[in-house]
């Protein structure tokens, strides 16, 4: 910084540490809870330091101990979440790259109409149209299927819009050079545009993966069979036992496991994610 | 918006657009149109007969005290979530901007809540504040403050607000930090040479230059509070006690899927659509003015 005021640096670190503690506290508590027995947790107050049951709790959570009230084990739910998230992410990115390319680099009748139609989908999150979307999916026989879980969520145009913003900043000289060299549009797309879009694709990958993994309301409505539950639904359902005592340690272990993939994606791709998020959202 | 160089082809753009248009046609416009249509009808619970009632569903909603309460509650909830979320993230971003060492570490740790699903955030906070076994609830009790969000409406609202703000801190923090880092250092230095202290520099230079970011985040946070918090509320309070944390989107879910009042639920969805469209249009117009290609 410009002026030398060491006390401000100390204050900054203090504030940030407090911030991190507040942010991390619920997660820390969940971790601690996942290492104790259910009885230790129920006796309030719960101990604040990790216990000794980490391994058995996680095993019970991942491979099913029968106490969860369902036959599905968490591994399967994680798989459902993973497939859903990947399909949504890859599907959306692929479709959007093509659409943004068409919108930006071609002239054709009704172009503006298409653009506005796509833009309109940005404005309405799935929560606002759940009922009729449910009806459509039911009519198409897609309830309880991966198709039903993923297709309606691919229908919003966030990715198309972001790619469009990005493509508009690509210099025209590149297109001209490609044409002079005799490249057709798809050649240009494949060999020039897509490699240039790597950062945006990476950022969108993170955003869409987390979006797909964390979906709650939509899967809640359209899956009735337990083996199509994503893991976030599974966790919530573990709490739904009215009379049966909730195995909080297992619930917390499952929650931690459920949080690991998206957290890993964010942390590993952090640099691209932050850059892409901030640069392209503006 | 037009590029100078364009490809000419009659069929290729349509082929490229086809997947997207198909998906949004089937899964967006068709349901959205049906929602609008349904909002003008009353249907019996079995879907056997429908009756066209025009604006009656809407009129009923506007007369219904439960709905108006939910409206007020949603407004309060979103103002609290947006306000607190922005304030806290701004403070963290300002201090994060100032330090050099361990910046990456703080950033990584502060981003983690972004990866947490809203419903899991609701579960975590509910776990901490559970009157029977929650750690925080217990220590609050020892301090003499009786916490029971299952019975106390104000506390239930506080719980969902806190959980929602917690989850959103990462997102706001990232944007504020980027905004701060895009302010030219020369401006700050000039002010410092002129004798402005850190508070002055913040208040008169950084804060005004952050106003586009702040505005953008305000809209995003309000839309977040309206919709993405569904999971938090379902996990933490299920709209309760009574209806006290049942915000508009939660009410759409309750009325549509639990009570099977499809016409009213569709009407509520339409009203929500109008609100979101209005917010997005405002934001788009404002942002587009400042961006040049």
Boltz contact constraints between the chains, C-beta under 6 A:
constraints:
  - contact:
      token1: [A, 1]
      token2: [B, 98]
      max_distance: 6.0
  - contact:
      token1: [A, 2]
      token2: [B, 189]
      max_distance: 6.0
  - contact:
      token1: [A, 2]
      token2: [B, 192]
      max_distance: 6.0
  - contact:
      token1: [A, 3]
      token2: [B, 192]
      max_distance: 6.0
  - contact:
      token1: [A, 12]
      token2: [B, 95]
      max_distance: 6.0
  - contact:
      token1: [A, 12]
      token2: [B, 98]
      max_distance: 6.0
  - contact:
      token1: [A, 12]
      token2: [B, 99]
      max_distance: 6.0
  - contact:
      token1: [A, 15]
      token2: [B, 95]
      max_distance: 6.0
  - contact:
      token1: [A, 16]
      token2: [B, 95]
      max_distance: 6.0
  - contact:
      token1: [A, 16]
      token2: [B, 106]
      max_distance: 6.0
  - contact:
      token1: [A, 19]
      token2: [B, 92]
      max_distance: 6.0
  - contact:
      token1: [A, 20]
      token2: [B, 109]
      max_distance: 6.0
  - contact:
      token1: [A, 23]
      token2: [B, 110]
      max_distance: 6.0
  - contact:
      token1: [A, 23]
      token2: [B, 113]
      max_distance: 6.0
  - contact:
      token1: [A, 26]
      token2: [B, 124]
      max_distance: 6.0
  - contact:
      token1: [A, 26]
      token2: [B, 128]
      max_distance: 6.0
  - contact:
      token1: [A, 30]
      token2: [B, 124]
      max_distance: 6.0
  - contact:
      token1: [A, 42]
      token2: [B, 133]
      max_distance: 6.0
  - contact:
      token1: [A, 44]
      token2: [B, 133]
      max_distance: 6.0
  - contact:
      token1: [A, 44]
      token2: [B, 138]
      max_distance: 6.0
  - contact:
      token1: [A, 45]
      token2: [B, 135]
      max_distance: 6.0
  - contact:
      token1: [A, 45]
      token2: [B, 138]
      max_distance: 6.0
  - contact:
      token1: [A, 46]
      token2: [B, 135]
      max_distance: 6.0
  - contact:
      token1: [A, 95]
      token2: [B, 19]
      max_distance: 6.0
  - contact:
      token1: [A, 95]
      token2: [B, 20]
      max_distance: 6.0
  - contact:
      token1: [A, 98]
      token2: [B, 16]
      max_distance: 6.0
  - contact:
      token1: [A, 99]
      token2: [B, 17]
      max_distance: 6.0
  - contact:
      token1: [A, 99]
      token2: [B, 20]
      max_distance: 6.0
  - contact:
      token1: [A, 102]
      token2: [B, 13]
      max_distance: 6.0
  - contact:
      token1: [A, 102]
      token2: [B, 16]
      max_distance: 6.0
  - contact:
      token1: [A, 102]
      token2: [B, 17]
      max_distance: 6.0
  - contact:
      token1: [A, 105]
      token2: [B, 7]
      max_distance: 6.0
  - contact:
      token1: [A, 106]
      token2: [B, 7]
      max_distance: 6.0
  - contact:
      token1: [A, 106]
      token2: [B, 13]
      max_distance: 6.0
  - contact:
      token1: [A, 107]
      token2: [B, 6]
      max_distance: 6.0
  - contact:
      token1: [A, 108]
      token2: [B, 13]
      max_distance: 6.0
  - contact:
      token1: [A, 121]
      token2: [B, 24]
      max_distance: 6.0
  - contact:
      token1: [A, 121]
      token2: [B, 28]
      max_distance: 6.0
  - contact:
      token1: [A, 123]
      token2: [B, 276]
      max_distance: 6.0
  - contact:
      token1: [A, 123]
      token2: [B, 277]
      max_distance: 6.0
  - contact:
      token1: [A, 123]
      token2: [B, 280]
      max_distance: 6.0
  - contact:
      token1: [A, 124]
      token2: [B, 273]
      max_distance: 6.0
  - contact:
      token1: [A, 125]
      token2: [B, 227]
      max_distance: 6.0
  - contact:
      token1: [A, 127]
      token2: [B, 227]
      max_distance: 6.0
  - contact:
      token1: [A, 127]
      token2: [B, 249]
      max_distance: 6.0
  - contact:
      token1: [A, 128]
      token2: [B, 269]
      max_distance: 6.0
  - contact:
      token1: [A, 128]
      token2: [B, 272]
      max_distance: 6.0
  - contact:
      token1: [A, 128]
      token2: [B, 273]
      max_distance: 6.0
  - contact:
      token1: [A, 129]
      token2: [B, 31]
      max_distance: 6.0
  - contact:
      token1: [A, 129]
      token2: [B, 32]
      max_distance: 6.0
  - contact:
      token1: [A, 129]
      token2: [B, 35]
      max_distance: 6.0
  - contact:
      token1: [A, 131]
      token2: [B, 256]
      max_distance: 6.0
  - contact:
      token1: [A, 132]
      token2: [B, 31]
      max_distance: 6.0
  - contact:
      token1: [A, 132]
      token2: [B, 34]
      max_distance: 6.0
  - contact:
      token1: [A, 132]
      token2: [B, 35]
      max_distance: 6.0
  - contact:
      token1: [A, 133]
      token2: [B, 31]
      max_distance: 6.0
  - contact:
      token1: [A, 136]
      token2: [B, 30]
      max_distance: 6.0
  - contact:
      token1: [A, 136]
      token2: [B, 31]
      max_distance: 6.0
  - contact:
      token1: [A, 151]
      token2: [B, 27]
      max_distance: 6.0
  - contact:
      token1: [A, 152]
      token2: [B, 27]
      max_distance: 6.0
  - contact:
      token1: [A, 154]
      token2: [B, 23]
      max_distance: 6.0
  - contact:
      token1: [A, 155]
      token2: [B, 23]
      max_distance: 6.0
  - contact:
      token1: [A, 155]
      token2: [B, 24]
      max_distance: 6.0
  - contact:
      token1: [A, 155]
      token2: [B, 27]
      max_distance: 6.0
  - contact:
      token1: [A, 155]
      token2: [B, 28]
      max_distance: 6.0
  - contact:
      token1: [A, 168]
      token2: [B, 293]
      max_distance: 6.0
  - contact:
      token1: [A, 172]
      token2: [B, 3]
      max_distance: 6.0
  - contact:
      token1: [A, 172]
      token2: [B, 4]
      max_distance: 6.0
  - contact:
      token1: [A, 172]
      token2: [B, 5]
      max_distance: 6.0
  - contact:
      token1: [A, 175]
      token2: [B, 5]
      max_distance: 6.0
  - contact:
      token1: [A, 176]
      token2: [B, 5]
      max_distance: 6.0
  - contact:
      token1: [A, 185]
      token2: [B, 7]
      max_distance: 6.0
  - contact:
      token1: [A, 210]
      token2: [B, 115]
      max_distance: 6.0
  - contact:
      token1: [A, 214]
      token2: [B, 117]
      max_distance: 6.0
  - contact:
      token1: [A, 216]
      token2: [B, 119]
      max_distance: 6.0
  - contact:
      token1: [A, 216]
      token2: [B, 231]
      max_distance: 6.0
  - contact:
      token1: [A, 217]
      token2: [B, 230]
      max_distance: 6.0
  - contact:
      token1: [A, 232]
      token2: [B, 117]
      max_distance: 6.0
  - contact:
      token1: [A, 232]
      token2: [B, 119]
      max_distance: 6.0
  - contact:
      token1: [A, 236]
      token2: [B, 119]
      max_distance: 6.0
  - contact:
      token1: [A, 236]
      token2: [B, 235]
      max_distance: 6.0
  - contact:
      token1: [A, 255]
      token2: [B, 120]
      max_distance: 6.0
  - contact:
      token1: [A, 259]
      token2: [B, 116]
      max_distance: 6.0
  - contact:
      token1: [A, 262]
      token2: [B, 115]
      max_distance: 6.0
  - contact:
      token1: [A, 263]
      token2: [B, 112]
      max_distance: 6.0
  - contact:
      token1: [A, 263]
      token2: [B, 115]
      max_distance: 6.0
  - contact:
      token1: [A, 266]
      token2: [B, 111]
      max_distance: 6.0
  - contact:
      token1: [A, 266]
      token2: [B, 115]
      max_distance: 6.0
  - contact:
      token1: [A, 274]
      token2: [B, 174]
      max_distance: 6.0
  - contact:
      token1: [A, 278]
      token2: [B, 178]
      max_distance: 6.0
